[in-house]
């Protein structure tokens, strides 16, 4: 088990662990919004299956290192709040994590970097802010993504707006490209779609105990929708076979095209999740 850091705001709360700076719980009025697998490995080596992991510097399979990079399996450091990450004047709360290149990361990806990751909680709202700085002497390219696992009563009843008319790559069909025709995306089979340049705002419903989730992206142009369905779920060692019906990943990211950073340059992105009554 990990030592979780907790923040609360009225009847809302979050829990986050320094391993991967992974959010493992977000409760709104006492209702859990995030899915966490009963079989998630918590051994300090493998990523946590659920919550909100952070993907960096690579989304997906990676010839240089582990799937989805190393940020979600690295130990992050809690930092004092700064101008990027301040307490909200209306009583909201925040925590700031950092991750810098080290011997382990350089053995995989030989670049100097500094990540700052600010997690803010306000009433019925969660805001995540990411800053990537190139601290080295050479330019580098990366992809980054927030990987929320949303807790749902039945994924077959969920709808997602904001993808209509968008080109997407279907990873279940060798990355074949199609254009999304549906106004509301639904899931009824193994789904792993990379939607490119989606609308800035999505609405996902129902989440948790029936809430509407509004997803507002900033400098995260793409959206990944993933559910393993029955067959794929049965092949994951850290996922109970029946749990696929209780979760849906809707993941804001910058993944269709990598970001290129010159030395001393910074990249900033953020996403705000707001829960409202359905």
Secondary structure as UniProt FT lines:
FT   STRAND          4..9
FT   TURN            10..11
FT   STRAND          12..17
FT   TURN            20..21
FT   STRAND          22..28
FT   TURN            29..30
FT   STRAND          31..32
FT   TURN            38..39
FT   STRAND          52..56
FT   TURN            67..68
FT   HELIX           71..73
FT   STRAND          77..79
FT   TURN            89..90
FT   STRAND          93..100
FT   HELIX           103..108
FT   STRAND          113..122
FT   TURN            123..124
FT   STRAND          125..134
FT   STRAND          140..151
FT   HELIX           155..157
FT   STRAND          159..160
FT   TURN            164..165
FT   STRAND          167..170
FT   HELIX           171..173
FT   TURN            174..175
FT   STRAND          176..179
FT   STRAND          191..195
FT   STRAND          201..207
FT   TURN            208..210
FT   STRAND          211..218
FT   STRAND          222..227
FT   HELIX           229..234
FT   TURN            237..238
FT   HELIX           241..246
FT   STRAND          247..261
FT   TURN            263..264
FT   STRAND          266..276
//
